[in-house]
């Protein structure tokens, strides 16, 4: 899942970005609303984490304007303004959730996970295919009941394949949803992550390569 983070404090921007990436999200981080506006027009994000007060002003005004134009991406609003009128103003302006500073990183990650499951329609907490289960709430993966230790990117790729289990998922689609702007789309990074995922899932192979197209989930087939 790809997240846009708008946070003007550099240190906090780094900490939040690192925390979300460790949880398996691709993160684009910007310091002010004009930068966010550019990214929102370029990338279909799954969630936006929005600092309320930035150098260009109160982002609720811009959020309200985008909502009035039909923009539906889930938004988690971060702010030191935590009085009841502030929270009400945030929700009325189009925020889906509201988290006051200071906050625990674990809580922010869980709130982002909750928002991404709701959009565009609520996804199940546990995704299943054959004997594989992905628990979104606990961010745990099991095969045949055995807990697997996946890297954040392996988790993100498996999740994307599960969400589109009936389709072939292209390498470019995986890069778009599982990596941020630092990814090199001409490298073999996707193939390396898929190879690691296959190794950890074990036999029989579930991730099949569709030559010239991408990958899809099957039930115990030759991965090539």
N, C-alpha and C positions, 0 to 999 in steps of 0.2 A: 504494500500500500504506500502511496506517495503523499507526503505531507508538506505543506508550505508553512514555515515558521516565520512570523514577523515579530521580532524582538529587538529593540534598539540598544539594550545593554549588551555589550560585546561578550562579557564573561558569561552572563546568563544565557545568551544565544548559543554559545559553545556548549554549555552544560546540557541544555535542553536538546540540542541537536544530537549530542553524543548519546544521551539517554534514549531517545527515540530510535536512533540507529542500532543501538545495542538490543532494542526490542524487536528489530527486524524491519523497521520502516525506512523507506528512502526519504531523505529530508533535503529540501531546498530552504536555505535560511537567508533572510534579508533584514536590513535595519530600519526601513521606513516604508510608508505606504506606497509612494510612487514606484518603488522597486517591486513591491508585492503586486501592484496593479499590472505591471508588465508580465510577471510570471503567471498570474491568473489568466491572462489573455492567451498565454502560450501553452499551458500545461493543464490537463484535466486532473486536478487533485482530488484525493479521497477525503481529505480533511484539511482545515486551516487552523493553526494555532495563532491567535491574534492578540498581540499586546495592545491594550487600549490606548495608552498615551505614548505617542511617538513624536519625533521632532516636527512632523508635519501637522500634528494636532490629534484630536480624538478620532480614532478609526471607526467609531460607531457611525459617524456621518457617512463615510464611504461604504460601510457595510450595509446601511439602510438603503443607500442608492442602488447598490448591486442587487439586493433582495427585490427591490421594486422593479428591476429589469428582468426578474425571473431566475436569478442565480440561486442554486439550491445546495451547493456544497456545504457540508456540516462545518460549523465554526465553534471552536472553543476559545472563549475570551479570557485572557489573562490580565489581571489588573490589581493594583493596590487599593482601588476604589471599591470597597466592599460593604458599604451601607445598603440597606434595603432599596432606597431609590436608585442607587447606582446599578444594582443587579436587575431591577425592573426595567430600567432604561436599556440595559444590555439585551435582555430578552425581547423587548419591544422593537429593538433595532435589527433583530434577526439572528442574534447569537443562539446557538443550540445548547450551550453549556457555559458555565461561568466558574472560574477558579481564581481564588484570591491569592495574592502573594503575601508572604512566602508560602510555598507549597512543597509537598513531597513529590519527588520525581516519579515514584511508583504510582501515585494517584493520578498524575498527569497522563502517564502511559495507559492506565486503565480507562480513563475518561476518553482518550483518543480511540482506543479499541472499541469502546461502547458506541461512539459516534460513527465510526466506519462500518460497524455492523448494521446500523440503522439505515444507511443510505446506499443506493436509492430506495431499497426496500430492506426490511430487517432480515439479516442473515442469521442462520442458526449459530448457537454458541459452539457447538461441536460439528465440524465438517467431517464427513466419512466417505471413504472409497475402499471397496474390498475390505481388507482387515486393517486399514489405516484410519486412525482417528486424530484429528487436530482439534484440541480444546482451545478455543480463542480466549476464553477468560483467563485460563492458567498459562496459556502459550506453551502447551505441552503437546508432544507428538508421540503416539504409540502405534506400534504394529503388532498385531496379535497379542495385545495387552502389554507389550514390553515397551517401557519408556525409552525413547531415543534422544540422543544429545545432538541437536542440529545447530549449525551456526545461524545467526540472524538472516543471512541471505538464503541459506538452504530452506529455512522456515518460510521466508517470503515467497520463494519460487514454488514450493510445494503448495502453499496456500493459494497462489494464483492458478496453479493447475487444477486444484480441487474446485475452485469457483467456476472453472470453465471445463469441467471434466468431460463434457460431450464434444469439445472442440479441440482443434489443433491450436496451440498457443505459440505464436511466433517469438523468435528471439527479440525482435524489436519491441513487442508487447511486454515481454518480461523486463527488458531494460527500462521501459517507460514506467512500469508500475513498481518495480523492485529496486531500482537504482535511482540516484539523484543526478544532478548535472555534472558531477565529477566522473561519472562512468564513461568509459571509452567504448562506443558502440561497435568499433571495428576490431576490438580485441576478442579473445576467446574466453572472456570472463564468465559468460553464461554457461558455456559448455563445461568449464571447470566446476562451477557450482552444481550443475546437474550431475556431473560425474560423482562428486562427493555425496550428493543426495542419494543417488542410486546405491552407492556403496553402503551407506548407513541404513537404507531401507532393507537391503539384503534381498535374497531370492524368495519367491520368483519376482522377476523384474516388473515394476509397475509403470515406469516412465519410459516411453518409447520415443525414439527419434524419428520424425517424419522428414526424410531427406529433402532439403530445399525449402522446407516450410518452418519446422520448429519441433515442438514436443506435445505429447498428449498422454493421458493416463490410460492404461489398459489393465487387464487382469492377468498377470503372470505370463508375459510374452517375451520374446527376444527383444532387448532394448534397442537394437540397431535395425 
